[in-house]
Amino acid sequence: MSKPTADTIATRIATVLAERIISGMIAPDTRLRQDHIGAEFGASHVPVREAFRQLEARGLAVSQPRRGYRVTSFDVAELREVAEMRASLESLALRHAAPRLNQKVLATAEAANRDAEAAGNVRDWEEANRAFHRLLLSPCDMPRLLGAIDDLHSASARFLFAAWRSEWEARTDHDHRAILAALRRGQTDRACALLSRHVGWIGKRSNVPASPETSMSYKNLE
């Protein structure tokens, strides 16, 4: 069995820390202590610092001169930026993915949406919701685009976990159902418009919305 390299150790550390940051286990502005994290993972300073750099590349940590790394904070302005970026990039990905979506993929996406609608907590909802989006967008076969979208989903998740951790209520996602219906009818333009409005609307709200992502009406797009 091969010994893990510094790169693989760094990636493992970064993955665990990212999950903690996104879920709120590590609060915004918390200092990331290199010695403590190294001791927890049994790693030297080299992979730990590389893990910090990976977090910084994802916007989850920031380097401060002579003070090391800390977890980034986030606010409504950032949420709006993330929402607008997701609206544009996910619509682009769906436009390229649509010709490659078959009935099996759409059925799997529909199942993921049912899981999201039945979720008993925000963590389960976020996992199912992200699966829904990935299933529809992955066939675009544009790795850089999908990587950027995945990072934006992580940024959105930080806000969602903070906003709905204690107050959660499952809801029917009419937007997802409408997107699937449009794709099944071959209405790519409509599906892209629905998706763009769906992920972009949350950024237009100055307060915490009533449900994750949004429950915006799509009737005006008929």
Phi, psi and omega in degrees: 000129184286148180281136180301138178274167178301325180295315181291324177295316180299317180296320179296316179297315180298321180297315180294315180295321179299317179298319180293321180292313182297320182281349180094000177298325172252117187285155174305145178074002177291136177285135177268109185275112183302318182292318180295316182291320177300318179294320180298318184263001181062040185238154176283177182291337184296304179292331179295315179293325176293323176298319178298320180295324177295321177295321179296321179296333180269000180080015182263345179216160179222142180271135177241130181307125177063010180233002178078211184249148172225160178288136180289151173269172176212153182217184183297322180298319178294319179301317180297317179298314179299317181297318180294320178295317179298319181301316181287312186288321180290325176297318178298314181296318181295323180299321179281333182278329188310315181297343183257359180280125178251177184296328179294315179296316180296323178293322178293320177296321178298321178295320178297321178294322177297321177298319179296317181293334181264001185299140180265353179206166186292330179295314179295322178298313183299320179296314180290321179297317179295323178298319178302310182295317181298318181299320182282330187265330185304324180297353178295338177058046178232086189303319181295318179296314181295325177295319178295319179296319180297320177296322178292324175299319179297319178297318177297320183298324179302315180293317183296316179297320180292322186280325188241016183298319185263337181237102184233137176216122180294143181222153173288130181264091181294330180296311179301317181296321180291322178298314179298318180298318180295319179295321179294332178270002180075020182267075185297315181301315180295316180299318179294320179295318178298315181296316180299314179294321183299311184272342182272337187295324183300328180288346180270358179264130181275347178240181180290124182291167185286340180206160180302147184059273177179160174240037183298151179280139180249008184295331181286357177260003180300000000 
